Amino acid sequence: MIPAVSAATGGGAAGTLPYLWIVAGQSGELYTSTSTSLANGSWTSRTSSFSTTLINAVASNTSDLYVAVGESGKLATSPDGTTWTQRTSSFGTNHINDVAYGNGYWVAVGNSPTKVAYSTDGINWTQKTTGIGGNVVKVAWGNGLWIIADDALGFYTATDPTGTWTSRTSTLSTVNDLVYFKGQSIWVGGNDSGTTGAFASSTDGATWTARTSAITIGSGGFAYFAANTTVIAALCQTGTLTVDIESSTNGTTWTDRTPATTSGIPYFGMSDNNGLLVFSGFQTSTDGITWSTRTQPSGNIICGCHSSGTPSLR
């Protein structure tokens, strides 16, 4: 049963966070912007409370709280994206790789041996014994289902993060990103190098089908996704410092697009509740077809989120 959450604990009570982008990365850097287009480059540096520790991920519950996680077991919360407070993560000094919110819970995942933790308020965390092998690298929620991915190339699903996590067979040999494309009620994961089978999709999180990328992803390269209600796009690494973009309206068939810039390394994708898609390196689109360059903050930015959360929360 999903617990009730009070406004005092900041875990998803009624309310709406003001429009805000948050990006973060190396050396504890964290920036915010209220620009609806990110065209003016108006990024403001914030004190993240991570000191010089790498921030791996940041997420929103859409109503009253942000959570950021990083290396050395660090985890911080903020009610507004501006003021951040370090919390006891339950990961000790093990790296935390990702965090997500859904259905009244926060879930954070990280390196062995402390791999999965859950919280109802983002402040108090409980480790969950899962039996999962390897480090857990991704977590996502959508349509009442949690999915996590480990670096032993497995997917695990749960309807309740405090309960049983069930092992699933993935068609992928590398998992860098995982997203629920709410517009088509489909999960999309990636990536492998090459084209055939570089992506995978599932309607239930249990059975996965290999999908063909429209772009040849370089050996050891990455792909990250951004989705709105009508399109999902992928920023793919094609060479040492080169990228390309493809998009899909159904999560299964992909079309190569012309990026605004082909230089960079894929790190993350995000979107807002108005349909703006944003990729690291900072290029944006509303339709997944036409892309524009934007001014990014200084430093090495590797993660980000919008106050409206992931598309599965909207």
C-alpha positions as CSV (number, residue, x, y, z in Angstrom):
1,M,0.0,0.0,0.0
2,I,1.3,3.5,-0.9
3,P,1.7,5.5,2.3
4,A,0.2,8.9,2.8
5,V,2.7,11.8,2.6
6,S,2.5,15.0,4.4
7,A,3.5,18.5,3.2
8,A,5.9,18.8,6.1
9,T,8.1,16.0,4.9
10,G,8.2,17.2,1.3
11,G,7.4,13.9,-0.3
12,G,4.7,14.7,-2.9
13,A,1.9,16.5,-1.2
14,A,-0.4,18.8,-3.1
15,G,1.2,21.7,-4.8
16,T,3.2,22.6,-7.9
17,L,6.9,23.5,-8.1
18,P,7.5,26.7,-10.0
19,Y,8.9,26.3,-13.5
20,L,12.6,25.5,-13.2
21,W,15.4,23.6,-14.9
22,I,18.2,22.1,-12.8
23,V,21.5,20.8,-14.2
24,A,24.5,19.5,-12.3
25,G,27.7,17.6,-12.7
26,Q,31.4,17.6,-11.9
27,S,32.8,19.1,-8.7
28,G,29.4,19.6,-7.2
29,E,28.4,22.1,-9.8
30,L,24.7,22.9,-9.9
31,Y,22.8,25.5,-11.9
32,T,19.2,26.6,-12.3
33,S,17.2,28.4,-15.0
34,T,13.6,29.7,-15.3
35,S,13.9,30.2,-19.1
36,T,11.1,28.5,-20.9
37,S,13.2,28.1,-24.1
38,L,16.8,28.1,-22.6
39,A,17.6,30.5,-25.4
40,N,19.0,33.3,-23.2
41,G,21.5,31.2,-21.3
42,S,20.3,32.6,-18.0
43,W,21.8,30.0,-15.8
44,T,22.4,30.8,-12.1
45,S,25.1,28.9,-10.1
46,R,23.8,27.4,-6.8
47,T,25.6,25.9,-3.8
48,S,24.7,22.2,-4.1
49,S,26.1,21.0,-0.7
50,F,28.1,18.4,-2.5
51,S,31.4,20.3,-2.2
52,T,33.6,18.9,-5.0
53,T,31.8,15.6,-5.2
54,L,30.3,14.5,-8.6
55,I,26.5,14.8,-8.9
56,N,25.2,11.9,-11.0
57,A,21.5,12.6,-11.1
58,V,18.8,15.0,-10.0
59,A,15.0,14.5,-9.9
60,S,11.7,16.3,-9.0
61,N,8.5,15.0,-7.5
62,T,6.7,17.9,-9.3
63,S,5.1,19.3,-6.1
64,D,7.6,20.3,-3.4
65,L,10.9,18.5,-3.5
66,Y,14.1,17.9,-5.6
67,V,16.6,15.1,-4.8
68,A,20.2,15.1,-6.1
69,V,22.5,12.1,-5.7
70,G,26.2,11.5,-6.4
71,E,29.4,9.8,-5.6
72,S,30.6,8.8,-2.1
73,G,27.0,8.1,-1.0
74,K,26.0,11.8,-1.1
75,L,22.4,12.8,-1.4
76,A,20.8,16.2,-0.9
77,T,17.3,17.6,-1.0
78,S,15.9,21.0,-1.9
79,P,12.4,22.5,-1.7
80,D,13.1,25.1,-4.5
81,G,16.3,24.1,-6.4
82,T,18.2,26.9,-4.7
83,T,18.9,25.8,-1.1
84,W,20.3,22.2,-0.7
85,T,20.6,20.1,2.4
86,Q,22.7,16.9,2.7
87,R,20.9,13.9,4.0
88,T,21.9,10.4,5.2
89,S,21.4,8.3,2.1
90,S,21.9,4.8,3.6
91,F,24.5,4.1,0.9
92,G,27.5,4.8,3.1
93,T,30.3,5.9,0.9
94,N,29.2,3.9,-2.1
95,H,28.3,5.8,-5.3
96,I,24.7,6.6,-6.0
97,N,24.1,6.5,-9.7
98,D,20.4,7.5,-10.2
99,V,17.3,8.7,-8.5
100,A,13.6,8.8,-9.5
101,Y,10.2,9.6,-8.1
102,G,6.8,7.9,-8.7
103,N,3.6,6.9,-7.0
104,G,4.6,8.3,-3.5
105,Y,8.1,6.9,-3.4
106,W,11.6,8.1,-4.1
107,V,14.0,5.3,-5.3
108,A,17.8,5.7,-5.4
109,V,20.1,3.1,-6.9
110,G,23.9,2.7,-6.7
111,N,27.0,0.6,-6.5
112,S,27.4,-2.7,-4.6
113,P,26.8,-3.7,-1.9
114,T,24.2,-0.9,-1.1
115,K,22.3,-1.0,-4.4
116,V,18.6,0.1,-3.9
117,A,17.0,2.4,-1.3
118,Y,13.5,3.9,-1.1
119,S,12.0,6.9,0.8
120,T,8.6,8.5,1.1
121,D,9.9,11.9,2.0
122,G,13.3,12.1,0.2
123,I,15.0,12.6,3.6
124,N,14.8,9.2,5.4
125,W,16.0,6.3,3.3
126,T,15.7,2.5,3.7
127,Q,17.9,0.0,2.0
128,K,16.1,-2.8,0.1
129,T,17.5,-6.3,-0.1
130,T,17.0,-7.3,-3.7
131,G,19.5,-10.1,-4.6
132,I,20.5,-8.1,-7.6
133,G,24.0,-8.7,-9.0
134,G,26.3,-6.0,-10.0
135,N,25.9,-2.2,-9.6
136,V,22.5,-0.7,-10.3
137,V,22.9,2.1,-12.9
138,K,19.4,3.3,-13.8
139,V,15.9,3.6,-12.2
140,A,12.7,4.9,-13.7
141,W,8.9,4.8,-13.0
142,G,6.0,4.8,-15.3
143,N,2.4,3.5,-15.5
144,G,2.5,2.1,-12.0
145,L,5.8,0.2,-12.6
146,W,9.3,0.6,-11.3
147,I,12.2,-0.6,-13.5
148,I,15.9,-0.7,-12.5
149,A,18.9,-1.8,-14.6
150,D,22.1,-3.2,-13.4
151,D,25.5,-3.3,-15.0
152,A,25.2,-7.1,-15.2
153,L,22.8,-6.3,-18.0
154,G,19.5,-7.2,-16.2
155,F,16.2,-5.4,-15.8
156,Y,14.2,-5.8,-12.6
157,T,10.6,-4.6,-12.1
158,A,8.4,-3.9,-9.1
159,T,5.0,-2.3,-8.5
160,D,6.0,-1.4,-5.0
161,P,9.7,-0.6,-4.4
162,T,9.5,-1.9,-0.8
163,G,8.4,-5.3,-2.1
164,T,9.8,-7.9,-4.5
165,W,11.9,-7.0,-7.5
166,T,11.5,-9.5,-10.3
167,S,14.3,-10.2,-12.8
168,R,13.5,-9.7,-16.5
169,T,15.4,-10.6,-19.6
170,S,16.7,-7.7,-21.6
171,T,17.8,-7.8,-25.3
172,L,20.5,-5.2,-24.5
173,S,24.1,-5.8,-23.6
174,T,24.6,-2.2,-22.4
175,V,22.1,-0.1,-20.5
176,N,22.8,3.6,-20.3
177,D,19.3,5.0,-20.2
178,L,15.7,4.0,-19.6
179,V,12.5,6.0,-20.0
180,Y,8.8,5.5,-20.0
181,F,7.3,7.2,-23.2
182,K,3.9,8.0,-21.8
183,G,2.5,9.3,-25.1
184,Q,2.7,5.7,-26.5
185,S,2.6,3.8,-23.2
186,I,5.9,2.1,-23.9
187,W,9.2,1.7,-22.2
188,V,12.4,2.4,-24.2
189,G,15.9,1.4,-23.1
190,G,19.3,1.6,-24.7
191,N,22.0,1.3,-25.8
192,D,24.2,-1.1,-27.7
193,S,26.7,-0.2,-30.3
194,G,25.8,-0.5,-34.0
195,T,22.2,-0.3,-35.2
196,T,20.4,-3.6,-35.0
197,G,19.2,-4.2,-31.5
198,A,20.8,-1.0,-30.2
199,F,17.5,-0.1,-28.5
200,A,14.8,-2.2,-26.8
201,S,11.2,-1.5,-26.0
202,S,8.5,-3.0,-23.8
203,T,4.8,-2.3,-23.1
204,D,4.9,-4.1,-19.7
205,G,8.5,-4.0,-18.5
206,A,8.6,-7.8,-18.6
207,T,9.0,-8.7,-22.2
208,W,11.5,-6.7,-24.3
209,T,11.9,-6.4,-28.1
210,A,15.1,-5.4,-29.8
211,R,14.8,-2.3,-31.9
212,T,17.0,-0.9,-34.7
213,S,18.7,2.5,-34.2
214,A,18.6,4.8,-37.3
215,I,22.1,5.9,-36.3
216,T,25.2,3.7,-36.0
217,I,26.2,4.1,-32.4
218,G,30.0,3.9,-32.0
219,S,31.8,1.1,-30.2
220,G,31.6,2.0,-26.5
221,G,29.3,4.9,-27.3
222,F,26.2,6.1,-25.4
223,A,22.6,7.1,-26.1
224,Y,20.3,9.1,-23.9
225,F,16.6,9.8,-24.3
226,A,14.2,12.8,-24.0
227,A,10.5,12.5,-24.5
228,N,7.3,14.6,-24.5
229,T,3.8,13.5,-25.2
230,T,4.2,13.0,-28.9
231,V,7.9,12.1,-29.6
232,I,10.9,10.5,-28.1
233,A,14.4,11.4,-29.2
234,A,17.8,9.9,-28.6
235,L,21.2,11.6,-28.5
236,C,23.7,9.1,-29.7
237,Q,27.5,9.0,-29.6
238,T,28.9,8.2,-33.0
239,G,32.6,8.9,-32.4
240,T,35.0,10.0,-29.8
241,L,33.5,13.5,-29.5
242,T,30.7,13.4,-32.0
243,V,26.9,12.9,-31.7
244,D,23.8,12.5,-33.8
245,I,20.1,12.6,-33.0
246,E,17.2,10.3,-34.0
247,S,13.5,10.4,-33.1
248,S,10.5,8.2,-32.9
249,T,6.7,8.8,-32.5
250,N,6.1,5.2,-31.3
251,G,9.3,4.2,-29.5
252,T,9.9,1.3,-32.0
253,T,10.8,2.9,-35.4
254,W,13.5,5.5,-35.5
255,T,14.4,8.2,-38.0
256,D,17.8,10.0,-38.2
257,R,17.6,13.8,-37.7
258,T,20.0,16.7,-38.2
259,P,21.3,17.9,-34.8
260,A,22.1,21.5,-34.2
261,T,25.7,20.5,-33.3
262,T,27.5,17.2,-33.8
263,S,30.2,17.8,-31.2
264,G,30.1,16.5,-27.7
265,I,29.3,13.5,-25.5
266,P,25.8,12.3,-24.6
267,Y,25.2,12.6,-20.9
268,F,21.4,13.1,-20.4
269,G,18.1,14.1,-21.8
270,M,15.2,15.9,-20.2
271,S,12.0,17.7,-21.1
272,D,9.5,20.2,-19.6
273,N,5.7,20.1,-19.4
274,N,5.4,22.4,-22.4
275,G,7.1,19.7,-24.7
276,L,10.6,21.2,-24.9
277,L,13.2,18.4,-25.4
278,V,16.7,19.2,-24.1
279,F,19.9,17.2,-24.5
280,S,23.3,17.7,-22.9
281,G,25.6,19.9,-25.0
282,F,22.6,22.0,-25.0
283,Q,20.4,21.6,-28.0
284,T,16.6,21.8,-27.9
285,S,13.6,20.8,-29.9
286,T,9.8,20.6,-29.6
287,D,9.2,18.1,-32.3
288,G,12.3,16.0,-32.3
289,I,13.1,17.0,-35.9
290,T,14.4,20.6,-35.8
291,W,17.1,21.3,-33.2
292,S,18.6,24.6,-31.9
293,T,21.8,25.2,-29.9
294,R,21.5,26.8,-26.5
295,T,24.0,28.4,-24.1
296,Q,25.1,25.9,-21.4
297,P,26.5,26.6,-18.0
298,S,30.2,26.5,-17.6
299,G,31.7,23.3,-16.3
300,N,31.1,19.6,-17.1
301,I,27.3,19.1,-16.8
302,I,26.2,15.5,-16.8
303,C,22.7,15.4,-15.5
304,G,19.5,17.5,-15.3
305,C,15.8,17.6,-14.7
306,H,12.8,19.9,-14.9
307,S,10.5,20.9,-12.1
308,S,7.6,19.0,-13.8
309,G,9.5,15.8,-13.4
310,T,9.7,13.0,-15.9
311,P,7.0,12.6,-18.7
312,S,5.5,9.7,-16.7
313,L,4.5,12.1,-13.9
314,R,2.7,14.6,-16.1
